[in-house]
């Protein structure tokens, strides 16, 4: 079995689909399949039935929301189980990711064009790239944990959208969009583009300027938190940083950097726990530095995330 933790979607080895991002007509209607485990009515899963569908329903949507894609076959053991588990999780996460199915038996040209080595294979689509995840079924709890890691990696890559329910096998489009899904426009496009291209100083300056003009703006606060997180961890020797944190538990600089690396790696609870423990152990300026850094990480994950809600309670207990 092949699994991926903390995916980095710009790394070598990912399948680049950016060439498919070109104007196209309305997405081809999909048909929910029994093998895919698609629920009747609207949900968050659909079938990919053509290159046009791949382009519109997977590549384009992956610019704003995570899309997990299952390449499967009725002849490949484990396909049905994978599809049923991810279909259920897609509905459970209510639009935080979409689940697409490609039946390679019915669409061999797609599998050949993407050089899919074998099925079943689940990949994550983000920013026009596919990154391999698993090749055999996982228990629902392990699949859920993997999904959480993918979503956290998406946040680190600036993808925070939430999808609308799928209707009749194709993601619902806004009226008047000629059948194409509406992609939310960035309110601060220059800062977002700088973040996506790795121009982190420009991204930070852009989001700071946005917050001066729009104090408390949630999108600008999220973008600034993401840019600063990536900026702090860029070029860091991960092994050395983790060793320093283990050797010096009361060194706040070492602990905050290790927490950043935890978060970038998708280990959200570890990042929070590390800094809450630091708050408990320290006092005065060190304690305030740990608390302030933790609140900054809350902004990256999002206040509505249950892990943030729980960590806020734990922080309050540690402080008082």
N, C-alpha and C positions, 0 to 999 in steps of 0.2 A: 504494500500500500504506500502511496506517495501522499504526504500531506505537506501543507505550507503554512507556516506561522508568520505573522507580521509581514505580509506581502509588500514588496516595494515595486510599484507598477512601472517604474522607469528602468528597471534592471535588465541587463542582457538575458535573453532566454524567453522573455515574455513574447507572445505572438502579437505583432504590431498590426492592428486593424485600421490605422488611421487613413490608409488609402481608400477605405470604403466610405469615408465621410465625404460624400459629395451629394449635391441636390438630387432628390428622387421624388417620385410620385407618392401617393398615399400608400401606407403599409399594406401589404397583402393580407387579406383576412386569414386568420389562423383557425384551426379547429382543435379544440381541446381533445386530447386522446385518452382513452381509458388506461393505457399503459402508463401515461404520465401522471395519472392520479389527479387530473384537474377537477376541481369542484364545479358544480353547476352554477351558472350565474357569474357575478363578478368576483374576482379574487386578485391574486398578485402573480399568477403564473400564466404562461402562454407558450405556444409552439412556434418554432421558427420553420418556415416552409419554403424559403427561397433566399437568394442573396439579397434581394431587396428588403425582405423581412429582417435579415441579419443586420443590414445597414441601418434601417430605420428603428427597429425594435430593440436592438442590442447596442450597436456602436453609438448611435446618436444619444440614446438614453444614458449610456454609461458616462457621458460627459457631466451628468448632474446627479445620477443615482447609481448605486452598485447594482449590477446585474450578474447573477450567478447563472451559468449555462451548463446544462447537462447534455453531453453527447452520449447517446444510448442506443441500444438495439434490443429488440424482443428476443434475440438469440444470445444476448450477453447476460450471464447471471449477475444479479445484483442491480441491474438497471431499474427494475420496478421499485425496489426498496429505496434506492437513492432518490428517485423521483417522488415517491410518496412522502418521504421524510422532508425533502426540501419544499414541496408544495405546501405541506402543513406549516412549516416554519415561515414560509413567505407570508401566509395569512396571519400567523401569530405576530410577526413583526410589522404587519399593517403598513407596508409601503416603504419601510427603511431599506428594503432591497426587493428587486424583481427576480423571478425565476423563469428562465427560458429553457426549453427542451428542443434538442435537435435529434430527430430519429435518423441515424446515419443509414439505416436500411432504405428509408424513403428519400433521403437527401445525400446520396454518396458523394456528389460533386462538392458539397460544402465541406464535408470531412476531408476530402482530398485536397481542396484548395487551402485549407487551414493546416494541413499536414497533421491531423489528429492521429496519434500513433496507435491507439487502441481504445476500445470502449468496454465498460463505461468509463467516462472521464468527466469530472466536474471542474470547470474553470471559473475564475472571477474576472468580470469585465469591468474595467475602470479606465476612464480617459482614453478609450479607443484601443486598449491592449487587453489581451487575455493572459492570465497567469494561472498555471495548473494548480489544482488543490488536492483532489483525492481521486483514487481509481477503484475504490470498492466501498461498500456501505459502511457507515459509522453508526453507532448507537445515537439516538436522538440527542442525548445530553452532550456528547462529544461534537456532534454536528452543530448544535447550538453554540457551543464554546468557539468553534471555528468561525461561525458566522459573526460572532461578537468581535473576533480579532480582525476579520475582514472589514467590518464597519469602522473599527477604530483606525485601521490603516487608511480607509477612505477619508476620514476626517483629517488625518495628517497630510493627505494629498489634496485637500480643499474641496472634497466632494461631500456635501451635507444635505443633498436634496431628499425629498420624500415623494414616492410615486403615488399616482392615483390608482385606484383598482383597475384591474383588467376586465374588459367587457367582451365576452364572446371569444376569448382567446387572443385578443389584441388590446394592448393598453389603451385606455380611453383617451380620446383627444378632446381638446376644448372646441366648442362650436366655432365655426368659421376658420378653422385651421387647415382646411382641405385634407382632413384625416390624419395630419401629422401631430404628434404630441407636443404640447407647449413646453418649452424649456425655459425655466425662470431666468430672467435677465439679471445679470450682476448689477448691483446698484453702484459698485465701485470698481468698474471694469479695469482701470489701469492698475490699481493695487492688486486685484485678483490675478491679472495677467502676469504681473511681476512675480507674484508668489508661485504661480504655476511654472514659470520659466527659471525659478531659482534665483531671481534677483531680490534677495531677501532684504537688503537695506532699503531698496526702493519700496518693497511691499510694506515694511514696517512704517516708513515715512508716510506712505499713502494712506494706510489705515489710521495712523495717528492724526493726520490732517482731516480725515473723514470724521473722526470722533470729536475733534475740535469744532467742526461744523455741525455735527449731529450728536451731541453728548448722549451717551447711553444707548446708541444704536446697536442692536443685537448682532447684525451682520458684520459691522465694522469691528465690534469687540471680538467676535469669533475669528475673523480674519487676522486681526492683530495677534491674538493668542496663538494661532497656528503658525504665523510667520516667526514669532519670537521663539516658539518651541523648536522649530526646524533650525533656526539660526543658532540656538544654544547647542544643538547636538551635531551640527555640521562638522565633519572632519574629526570627531572625537574618537579616540582609541577606546572602543567599548570595553575590551578586556581590562585595560589599565584603569578605566573609570570605575568599573565594578569592583576591582580589587581594592581600590582606594576607599570605596564606600564600605567594604567589608572590614578593612583594617582600621578605619577611623569612624566609628559609628556616631561620634559627637561632632564630626566635621560637617557643618551645614552645607558648605559648598559641595562637598563630595556627595552628600545625601540628595541634594536637590538635582545634581547632574544625573545621578543614578535613577532618580524618580523620572526625570525627563526621558531617559533611555527606556525605562520600563513602559512608559506611556507610548513612546514611538514603536515599541515592540508589541503593542497590543495588550500589555499586562496592566490593565487599568487598576484593578484592585491592589496589585503589588505597589504601584506608584503611590496610591493614596495611603496605604498602610505604612509605607516607609516614612512618609512625611508626618503622619499622625503620631507615629512612634517618636519621631524627632521632636515634635511639639511636647510630648510627655516628658522627654528626657532633659530638655534644655530650658533655659530661662532668658529673660530680658531680650536683647537684640537678636540672639540666635533663634529664640522661640518665635519672635515676630517674623523673622526671615523665613522660617519654615512654614509658618501659617500663611504668609503672603504668597509664597510660591505655590502652596497647595491650592489656594483660591484661584490662582492663575491657571492651574491645570483643570480645575472645575470648569473654567470657561471654555477650554478646548473640547471637553467631553460633552458639555451641555447640562444646564441645570435640571432638565426634565429626566435625565438618565437616572435610573434607580440606584446605580452605584454612587452617583454624586449625592443623591438624597441621603443614602446611608452614611457616606463619608462625612457629610456635614454634621450629622448627629454625633458621629464618633469624634469629630473635631471639637464640637461644643463640649462634649464630656471631658476631652483631654484638656481643654482650656479652663474649665470651671469645676 
